[in-house]
Amino acid sequence: MTRASIIAAALCIGASTAEADDFIFASSFEVLICNGAGCSYCSPVDPTPLCGSDSHCSPQADTTSVCSYPAGTGMTGALCSALADCAGPYACIDTGAATQTCRHWCQVGLSGSCSGGQTCVALSPPQFTGTTQWGVCL
């Protein structure tokens, strides 16, 4: 199975530059981190209800969720160098190609999570909000 990595941006959460591909980063101000105790996890495919407009919801390897903003306008296949280049339900992904692209979030193992013949691919390391594992459509 193919795995993809999320691209590091301006602010990193607990990693050196050398470890950048192993973490999700926000290229903007973090507004909400949820660990499931007294808060609801946001949804990467629909960040607006809990994160607000013009935002991202990023799942994490430690099962928390992070709301950040601003969201860009990039959609499937758009070139990106940071999360903020992509629209809210998208992540900036390094698939090993020469350039990084915006890819739509999807729920791993949920049939129909991706459209247009794409497949939901798990990230490395796996990313979660609570017990829900998230990947991207490739």
N, C-alpha and C positions, 0 to 999 in steps of 0.2 A: 504494500500500500504506500502511496506517495504521501509525504508529509511536507508541510509548508511551515515557514517561520514568519513571525510578525516582525516588521521593520521598526527599528529603534528611531526615536525622534529626539526632540530637544531635551526633555526631562526624563531621567530614568528612575525607575523604582527599584532600588536594591541591587544594582548590577553595575559592573564596570563596563567600559566600552567593548572589551573583548568578549563579554558574555551577552552582548546586546540581543542576539537572535533568540535567546532563551527566555525572554520576558516580554510582557506587553508594556509599552511606554505611552505616555500621553504627551503630545506636543503642545499641551495647553494646561491650564489650571485644573487641577482635580477638584471636583465639587462634592463627591459622595463616594465613600467606600463602604460597602455593605459586607458584613461577615455572617449574616443570617440571624444575629442576635438583636432583635428589636428593629430590624429594617427589612425591606423587601429587596430581593435581587432585581436588578434591571435586566432587560432583555436586549442582547446585541442586535437582534433583527428589528426591534422597535424601541429605541432608547427614550423617545419623547415622554411617555407617561411618567417615568420616575426621574429621568435626568433633565427633562426640559427640552425646549426646542433648540435646534442648532447644536446637538450634542452627540456624543458617542457613549456606548456602554461596552466596556471591555471586560470579558471574563478573565480569570486569573488561574494560574497553576495551583494556587492555594485555596481555590474555590470561592474567593470573594469576587465582588464585581466593583468596577470603578467607572464612575461617570466623569466625562471630561468634555471640554469644548474648546474651540469651536469645531464644527464639522465643516468639511469642504464640500465640493460639488462632484468629485470623482466617483464614477460608478464602475461597473464591471469592466475590467481591462484598462481603465484609465491609469496613466503613469503616476506614481507617487513616490515621495521620499519620506513622508511622515503621515501619521494617522490623520492629522488635520487636513490633508489633501483630499481625503475621501469623505463621501457623504455618510451620514449617521449609521446606517446599517451595513457599512463596509469597513474592512480593515486593509491596511497597507501591507502586502504580503510579498515575501521573497520566496520564490519557488525554485531558485537556483538559476534562473535566467539572467540575462545581462541587466535587466531593469526590473523594478518592483511595480506591482500593479494593485489597484483596488479590487478586492474580492468580497462578495456578499457573505455575511455570516450565515451559518446553517447549524441545525442541531444534529450532531452525530448520531446515526442510527435511526433517524426519523425519515421514513420514506416520503419523498416529495419535497424535501427541504430545499432542493435546488431545481431551477427551471432550465430549459434550453438544452437538455441532454447533459448538463453538468452533474458532477458527483460531489457529495459532501466529504471533504478530506479532513481528517483530524490534524491538529497542529502538534508540533513537538517543541516543548513538552505539552501534554494535554492541557486544555483550558476549560475551566468550569465556572458556572454560577451555581453555587450549591452543589447539587448532584447532577445537574445537567451539563453534559459535555458539548462544547461548541467547536466547530471547524469552519472551513470556508469552501465555497463552491468553486470547483476547478473543472 
